[in-house]
Amino acid sequence: MPEIFLASLLLGVFAGIAAGLFGIGGGALIVPVLVWLFQARQFNPEQIMLVAVATSLATAIFTSIASVRSHHKLGNTDWGRARHLAPSMLVGAGGGAVVAEQFSAEILRWFFVAYLLYTSVQMAIPRQAKASNHPTKQFLDYPMGLLIGVLSAILGIGGGTMTVPYLVSNGQIMKNAVATSSACAIPIALSAAASYALLGWRDSVLPAGSLGYVYLPAFAGIVLTSIFTAPLGAKLAHRLPAQRLKRYFAIVLLLIALKMAW
């Protein structure tokens, strides 16, 4: 639908800037806005959350690649650790999409409301994370990667809000954890988006223009603008009072959570 494509172009602008400026994935904005757009176009109510989550994950493939390129040039990415986490994240994200399809739209909605509330509190009351002095416990990468993959697929996010704290607690400094988390978001987004596409492949109730549960007009609109505005957001982070803006954005996320809960 052309209206959704045009609205998604604008959504991509804001999601890209937010991702670059605040260091969070665009899913926190993309999923709820897509839900409202799909409700306005009277999509099947039981499929709206799944389609929004799947579409958000498909866009994360491209935004994560753009982010990884920037981090790699700066030499901040721990590729060894990313490769260690990737297999379990791939499995977890693919399985998470299967789990999400079994949930009702109501349960998925409350999952996402809880995620928004958690993220808004983290942004409003930031804690200075410090790398742990304890030896790295890489044996935890497999269960943690599995858990992060499952939750990311259910929520429609790249997993940064979980991967970064985990890596910092395991000895990485913040800039390396953020860079490595961006690399980890690619296998999560690829696996989950592919799983959602296959799960909805033969569903005749999905709207025209869908690739399984991924709604292509919204996907195309978001990607076309967000890949350009994410680097812009990163540049603005060095010029604007980012910490104060984070608190304002936390209020926006809180209001979105309340709106979705209502």
N, C-alpha and C positions, 0 to 999 in steps of 0.2 A: 504494500500500500504506500503510495507516494507521501501521504501525510506522516506516516511513521518513519519513513526514510529521512524526510526533511527534519523532523523533530530529533532523530538520532544524530544527525550532523551536529546540531546544537548541543546535544547531550555529550557527544564525543569531545567537543571543545572544553566543556567544564570538567568532564571526567579526566581528561588528559592533564589539564592545569592542576587539578586537585592531586593527581598521582605524582606529578613532578614537584609541586610545591610542598605537599605535606608528607610525602613518602609512603602513602598508602595506595593500595590498588584501586582501580576505578570501579570495582564491583560494588563498593559501598554506595555509590551514586547510581550506577548503571542498573542494578537489579530493581530497586524500588521505582525508579522512573519508568523503566520498561513495564513493570507491573501496571502502573497507572495508564500508560499508553495502550497496553493490550486490553485493559478493562474498558477503556473508552471506545475501543473498536470491537468490543463484545466478543473477544476470544473465549474459548471454552474455559469457564472458571476453574475447573480442576486441572487444567494444563498451564495456566498463566504463569505460576511460579516456576514450573519446570522449564518453560520456554525462555523466561527471563534469565534464569540461572545458566542454562545451556548457552544462550547467546552471549552473556557476559563472559563466560569462560572462553568461548571462541575468539572474542576480541582480545582477551588477555594474552593469547599466543603472540600477537603482533606487537602489542605494547611492551610485553616482556622482552621480546627480541631487541626492540629499539633501546630499552633500558640496559640490557646486557652488553650491547655494543659500547655504550658510553662507559659503563663500569670497567669493561675489559681494557679499554684504552688507558684508563687510569691505573690499571694493574691491581685493582682491589679484589678481584674475584678469586676465591679459593676453589679452583676447578676440581681438585682432588676430592674435597668434601662434597661438592655438588654431585660428582659422579657417584659418591658413596651413598648419598641420600636418594638419588634419582630412581633406582629400581623399585624401592618400596613405595615411593610417592606415585610412580606410574601405576602400580598395582592398586594402591589405596584410592587414587582418583578414579580409576576405571570402575572399581567396586562401589565407590561412593555414589556414582551416578545410578547404579543398579539399586542401591539402597534408597536413594532419594525418590526413585520412581514408585517405590512401594508406599511412600508416605502420602498422606492426604495433603491437599493444598494448604489446609489450616495448620498442620504441623510444620510444614516447610516455612510458612509465613512466620510462625513464632520462633523458629530456629534463626531466621534472619533478623527479627526484631532483637533477639538476645545478642546477636553479633553486633548490631548497630549500637546498642546500649554499651556493650563492652568497649567498642572502639571509641565511642564518644567520651567515655570516662578516661580511657588511656590518653586521649589527646588533650582533655581539659586539665588533667592532673598528671603531667609527664613525670616520669621517674628517670633519673640519669642512670641508665644501665651500665654496669661495669663488667668487664670481662673477668670471668672466674680465674683464680689462680690454681685451681685444682686440675689434675691431668685430664686431658680430653677423653671422654667416654664414648668412643665411636660405636661401641656395640649397641648403644641406645638409638643410633641412627635408623635402624630397621623398624622397630616398633613406632618410633616417633614419626618417621617418614610415612608409615602406613596410616597413622592417625591423622596427620596433617593432610594427607591426600584425600582421605575420606571426608573430613570436615570441609575442605576447600571445595570439593565437588558438590557437596550438599548446599553450600552457601553461594557458590558462583564466584569465588575469589581465587587469587594466586597463592594464598597461604602465607604472605609476608608477615601478617600480624602474629602468626604462630612460629614461623621459621626463624625470624630475627631474634626473638627472646631466647629461643632454644639454642641457637648458635652462640649468642653472647654468653649464656650460662655455661656453655661448653668451651669458653676460652677465647672466642674471636672478639676483636674490637668491633665497634659499631659499624664503621664504614665497610669493613670486610663482610660482616654479617648481612648488611643490606645488599651488597653486591652479590654475594653468594645466594641469598634468598631470591634475588631476581632471576638468577640462572635456574634455580629450583622451580620457579613458577612455570617455566616452559614445559617440562614433562607433565606437571600437574594439569595445566590447561590443555595440552595436546591429548592426553589420555582421557580426561573427563569429557571434553568436547566431542571426541570421537565416539566415546561410549554413549553419550546422549544422542548423537546423530544416528547411531545404529539402533538404539532402543526405540526411537520414534520413526524408524525408516518406513514401516508399512502402516502407520497410523493415519487413517483417512480423515480423521476429525481435525487434524492440525491445519492451520491456515495455509493458503497457497503461498509459495515462496519459502517454504520451510525445508531444511535439510535435516530430517529427523526433528528433534526438538530445537534445533538452531534456526532462528528466524532470520533469513538472509538479508532482507531490506534493512532491518535494525543493525545487524552485524556490519554491513557495508558502510552505513552512515557513521557509526561510531568509530570504526577503524580509519576511515578517510580523514577524520579531523583529529582524533586523539593522538595519532602517531606524530603529528606536527606540534600539538599543544603540550604534550608531556615534556619535551625538552625546554619549551618556553617556561613551563612551571618550575622546572629545575633552576633555570637562570633567575627567575623572580625570587626564588628562595634565598638567594644571596643578597638581594636588594631590599626586600620588604621585611618588616618585623614578623618573621615566620612564627615565633612562639605565640604572639598575640593573635595572629590569624588562625593558628591552630585552635585556640579557644573559641573563636567565632565559629569555625567550621564544626567544632564539637557540638555547639548549640544546634547547628543545622542538622547534623546527624541525629541528635536527640529528638528534634521535631519530626524528622522523617520516621524515626522509630515509633514515636507516639501516633503519627498518622497511620502507619501500617498496623499498629496494634488496635487502633480505633476501628 
